[in-house]
Amino acid sequence: MNITGNTVLITGGASGIGLGLAEAFIREGNEVLICGRTESNLEQARARFPQLHTFTCDIAGEEGRKYLFDRVAAYYGNINILVNNAGIQNVIDFTTGHAQLLEGESEIDTNLVAPIYLSARFIPLLLERKEAAIINVSSQLAFVPLAFLPVYCATKAAVHSFTLSLRHQLRATSIKVFELMPPRVDTDLGKGPQRDKGHIPPAISVGQVVETTMNALKSDKFEILVGSANELLSMLKKDPDDLFKIMNGG
C-alpha cells in the first residue's frame, strides 16, 4: 500500500500508539485527523504536530460516533485510511459482584462497538477511493487472555474475529483490511500494579510498534504481529492451556 498522500483518521490519536502512528503518517506526507475524549490531550498533540486536525468526542457513545463520522464526511470526504485504535482497559474482578459492570460496558462500546460502527459508516466513502485501508488495533491478548482483564481481552478477541470477516467481505474491493496485534506497550493503557502479575514480557516502545506497522503497510502484510506477539502465537499452537497458566501466574 502507498503510505504517502493519504487522508488518515486515527481514533484515540492523542497519545500512545495512536499518536505514534499520527506522527509517522505526517512524516510520510499524509493529512492526518485524530479524535480523543480529552481536549487538553488533543491540544498537546496539536502543539507537537500543528498539521493535525483534531476532533473532541467520546466514541463509546452513539452520539460521539455519529458526530465524528458526520464531521469527517462533511469536511474530509477524501478520507481513505481509517485506523480503529481507541481503546480502554479496566481491571475487573467478577468475584466481587456486578458493581464494575458499567466499566465493562464502556470497554465493549469503545473497543468493539466503535470499530464496527465506524467501519460500517466509512466503508462507502473508502470504496470511492482508488486505494483505501481499515486498520484495526487488537492485541496479542485476543489469543491468550489475562484473567484480570476479562472484558478487555474479550473485546480484542472479537475485534480479531470481526477483522477476519471484514477482510473477506472486502477482498474484491479497493479496501485493504489490516490488523495490528501488539504485545504490552509502554503506554498509560498498560500500566498498573496487577499488570506485573504472571509471566508477561516487558513492555515494548511505541516506536517499535509504529515502525513495524508502517513497514507492514508498505508490503501489504495484513496481520501485523509485533515483538513477543510472534513468540506467543507460536507457543499457543503447541499448548494453549499451559500458555494460559503461564500468562496468568499458574
C-alpha positions as CSV (number, residue, x, y, z in Angstrom):
1,M,0.0,0.0,0.0
2,N,1.1,3.5,-0.7
3,I,1.7,5.3,2.6
4,T,2.1,8.8,1.1
5,G,-0.6,11.3,0.1
6,N,-3.5,9.7,2.1
7,T,-6.1,11.2,4.4
8,V,-5.9,9.2,7.6
9,L,-8.4,9.2,10.5
10,I,-7.0,7.7,13.8
11,T,-9.3,7.2,16.8
12,G,-7.6,7.6,20.1
13,G,-4.9,9.5,18.4
14,A,-3.9,11.9,21.1
15,S,-1.5,9.5,22.9
16,G,0.2,6.2,22.8
17,I,0.1,4.1,19.7
18,G,-2.4,6.4,18.1
19,L,-0.2,9.5,18.4
20,G,2.9,7.5,17.3
21,L,1.1,6.4,14.1
22,A,-0.1,10.0,13.6
23,E,3.5,11.2,13.7
24,A,4.6,8.5,11.3
25,F,1.8,9.3,8.8
26,I,2.6,13.0,8.9
27,R,6.3,12.3,8.3
28,E,5.3,10.3,5.2
29,G,3.3,13.2,3.8
30,N,-0.2,12.4,4.7
31,E,-3.1,14.5,6.0
32,V,-3.9,13.2,9.5
33,L,-7.1,13.5,11.6
34,I,-7.3,12.3,15.2
35,C,-10.0,12.1,17.7
36,G,-10.0,11.8,21.5
37,R,-12.1,12.3,24.6
38,T,-9.9,14.9,26.3
39,E,-9.4,18.3,24.8
40,S,-6.2,19.0,26.7
41,N,-4.6,15.9,25.3
42,L,-5.6,16.9,21.8
43,E,-4.2,20.4,22.3
44,Q,-0.8,18.9,23.4
45,A,-0.8,16.7,20.3
46,R,-1.5,19.8,18.1
47,A,1.3,21.7,19.8
48,R,3.7,18.9,18.8
49,F,2.2,18.5,15.3
50,P,0.4,21.6,14.1
51,Q,-0.6,19.8,10.9
52,L,-3.0,17.6,12.9
53,H,-6.8,18.0,12.6
54,T,-8.5,17.1,15.8
55,F,-12.0,16.2,17.0
56,T,-13.1,16.0,20.6
57,C,-15.6,13.2,21.1
58,D,-16.2,10.0,23.1
59,I,-16.8,7.2,20.6
60,A,-18.0,5.0,23.4
61,G,-21.4,6.7,22.8
62,E,-23.5,6.7,19.7
63,E,-23.7,10.5,19.7
64,G,-19.9,10.7,19.7
65,R,-19.5,8.2,16.9
66,K,-22.1,9.9,14.8
67,Y,-20.5,13.3,15.4
68,L,-17.2,12.0,14.3
69,F,-18.5,10.5,11.1
70,D,-20.6,13.4,10.2
71,R,-17.8,15.9,10.7
72,V,-15.2,13.9,8.8
73,A,-17.5,13.1,6.0
74,A,-18.5,16.7,5.6
75,Y,-15.0,18.3,5.6
76,Y,-12.7,15.4,4.8
77,G,-14.7,13.3,2.4
78,N,-11.5,12.1,0.7
79,I,-10.5,10.0,3.7
80,N,-9.0,6.7,2.6
81,I,-7.5,5.2,5.7
82,L,-9.4,4.5,8.9
83,V,-7.4,3.4,12.0
84,N,-9.6,2.0,14.7
85,N,-7.2,2.4,17.6
86,A,-9.1,3.9,20.5
87,G,-9.3,1.5,23.5
88,I,-9.7,1.4,27.2
89,Q,-8.6,-1.3,29.7
90,N,-10.0,-2.0,33.1
91,V,-9.1,-4.5,35.8
92,I,-12.4,-6.2,36.7
93,D,-12.9,-8.8,39.4
94,F,-16.3,-10.6,38.9
95,T,-15.9,-12.3,42.3
96,T,-16.8,-9.0,44.0
97,G,-20.2,-8.7,42.3
98,H,-21.5,-6.7,39.5
99,A,-20.5,-3.2,40.6
100,Q,-17.8,-2.9,37.9
101,L,-20.2,-3.9,35.1
102,L,-20.5,-0.4,33.8
103,E,-16.8,-0.2,33.3
104,G,-17.1,-3.4,31.3
105,E,-19.9,-1.9,29.2
106,S,-17.7,1.1,28.4
107,E,-14.9,-1.2,27.3
108,I,-17.2,-3.0,24.9
109,D,-18.6,0.2,23.4
110,T,-15.1,1.7,22.9
111,N,-13.1,-1.3,22.0
112,L,-15.6,-3.2,19.9
113,V,-18.9,-1.3,19.0
114,A,-17.0,1.8,17.9
115,P,-14.7,0.0,15.3
116,I,-17.7,-1.9,13.9
117,Y,-19.8,1.3,13.7
118,L,-17.1,3.4,12.2
119,S,-16.1,0.8,9.7
120,A,-19.7,0.4,8.5
121,R,-20.2,4.1,8.1
122,F,-16.9,4.9,6.4
123,I,-16.8,2.0,4.0
124,P,-19.0,3.7,1.4
125,L,-16.5,6.7,1.4
126,L,-13.5,4.4,1.3
127,L,-14.9,2.5,-1.7
128,E,-14.8,5.7,-3.7
129,R,-11.0,5.8,-3.3
130,K,-8.7,4.1,-5.7
131,E,-6.8,2.7,-2.7
132,A,-8.0,2.5,0.9
133,A,-7.5,0.7,4.1
134,I,-9.0,-0.1,7.5
135,I,-6.5,-0.8,10.3
136,N,-8.0,-2.4,13.4
137,V,-5.9,-2.5,16.5
138,S,-6.4,-5.6,18.5
139,S,-3.9,-7.3,20.8
140,Q,-1.9,-10.4,21.5
141,L,-4.4,-10.8,24.3
142,A,-7.1,-11.6,21.7
143,F,-5.5,-15.1,21.7
144,V,-4.4,-15.7,25.3
145,P,-6.3,-13.6,27.8
146,L,-5.2,-12.2,31.1
147,A,-7.8,-13.2,33.7
148,F,-7.7,-9.8,35.5
149,L,-8.6,-8.0,32.2
150,P,-11.6,-10.2,31.2
151,V,-13.7,-7.7,29.2
152,Y,-10.7,-6.1,27.5
153,C,-9.4,-9.4,26.3
154,A,-12.8,-10.5,25.1
155,T,-13.3,-7.3,23.1
156,K,-9.9,-7.8,21.4
157,A,-10.8,-11.4,20.5
158,A,-14.0,-10.1,19.0
159,V,-12.1,-7.4,17.1
160,H,-9.8,-10.1,15.6
161,S,-12.8,-12.1,14.5
162,F,-14.5,-9.1,13.1
163,T,-11.4,-8.1,11.1
164,L,-11.1,-11.6,9.6
165,S,-14.7,-11.4,8.4
166,L,-14.4,-7.8,7.2
167,R,-11.2,-8.6,5.2
168,H,-13.0,-11.5,3.5
169,Q,-16.1,-9.4,2.6
170,L,-13.9,-6.6,1.2
171,R,-11.4,-8.8,-0.6
172,A,-12.6,-7.8,-4.1
173,T,-12.7,-4.1,-3.4
174,S,-10.2,-1.3,-3.1
175,I,-10.2,-1.5,0.7
176,K,-7.4,-3.4,2.4
177,V,-8.0,-4.6,5.9
178,F,-5.1,-4.8,8.3
179,E,-4.9,-6.0,11.9
180,L,-2.3,-4.7,14.3
181,M,-1.7,-7.1,17.2
182,P,0.8,-5.6,19.6
183,P,2.0,-7.1,22.9
184,R,2.3,-5.0,26.0
185,V,3.3,-1.5,25.0
186,D,4.8,1.3,27.1
187,T,1.8,3.5,27.3
188,D,-0.6,4.6,30.0
189,L,-3.0,1.8,29.0
190,G,-0.7,-1.0,30.0
191,K,0.4,0.4,33.4
192,G,-0.8,-0.7,36.8
193,P,0.3,-3.0,39.7
194,Q,-1.7,-6.0,38.5
195,R,-0.2,-5.9,35.1
196,D,3.0,-7.2,36.5
197,K,1.4,-10.5,37.7
198,G,2.0,-13.7,35.8
199,H,4.6,-14.1,33.1
200,I,4.1,-11.1,30.9
201,P,7.1,-9.9,28.7
202,P,8.3,-6.3,29.4
203,A,6.6,-3.6,27.5
204,I,7.9,-2.6,24.1
205,S,8.2,1.0,22.9
206,V,5.5,2.8,20.8
207,G,8.3,3.4,18.3
208,Q,8.8,-0.3,17.7
209,V,5.1,-0.8,17.2
210,V,4.9,2.1,14.7
211,E,8.0,1.1,12.7
212,T,6.7,-2.5,12.3
213,T,3.2,-1.2,11.3
214,M,4.4,1.2,8.7
215,N,6.7,-1.5,7.1
216,A,3.8,-3.9,7.1
217,L,1.5,-1.4,5.4
218,K,4.1,-0.9,2.7
219,S,4.3,-4.6,1.9
220,D,0.6,-5.4,2.3
221,K,1.2,-7.6,5.3
222,F,-2.3,-7.7,6.6
223,E,-1.7,-9.4,10.0
224,I,0.8,-7.3,11.9
225,L,2.5,-9.1,14.8
226,V,4.9,-7.0,16.9
227,G,7.6,-8.1,19.4
228,S,6.6,-11.0,21.7
229,A,3.3,-11.5,19.9
230,N,5.1,-13.6,17.3
231,E,6.5,-15.9,20.0
232,L,3.2,-16.1,21.9
233,L,1.3,-17.3,18.8
234,S,4.0,-20.0,18.2
235,M,3.6,-21.2,21.8
236,L,-0.2,-21.1,21.5
237,K,-0.1,-23.7,18.8
238,K,1.9,-26.1,21.0
239,D,0.0,-25.9,24.3
240,P,-2.7,-23.3,24.7
241,D,-3.7,-24.4,28.2
242,D,-0.2,-24.3,29.5
243,L,0.4,-20.9,28.0
244,F,-2.7,-19.5,29.7
245,K,-1.4,-20.7,33.0
246,I,2.0,-19.2,32.4
247,M,0.5,-15.8,31.4
248,N,-1.7,-15.8,34.5
249,G,0.7,-17.0,37.0
250,G,-0.5,-20.6,37.4
